Amino acid sequence: SWLSERGIVMNNRQSQGKSTAIYCRLSRDDDLAGDSNSIIHQKDMLTRYARERNFPNVSVYSDDGWSGTNFGVQLESLIADIEAGKVGIVLVKDLSRVGRDYLRVGFYTEVTFPQNGVRFIAVNNGVDSANQSENDFAPFLNIMKNISHSGKVSNDFPFSDGFDCINRC
């Protein structure tokens, strides 16, 4: 895989002594969708996932009420802990929980996490950076999730400059 070619091997043994970070986010818009997207549900689901796979030292970072286009305080704290070498694995429910700014999310998942030896797993998307060959479409999943969530292409996308995207975009 791309990661192993660069000497980046991510497994449970390498993560020993580091934490398994669970990141949960719920925006005010998501709150209207019901309990399936609730912070409690995300924490329970991801804690169970970590426990079933014997991932070490679980810690939870949670941004409640943060939009996917604005990165929350706890996500920034998680990134700081990753860069400080404290985190070995990051678990999220799906890519859209990290954020809906696909360029920034892509930078984290494709650059920041691998450079810091962090294994990234988006459970519902089937994304696991330890199996990089299976993740070739991961960047597109976040874009499609953004479109399906909002019913439109976000005006935050750089290719939307000069276009007025509304619900029928």
Disulfide bonds with the S-S distance in Angstrom:
none
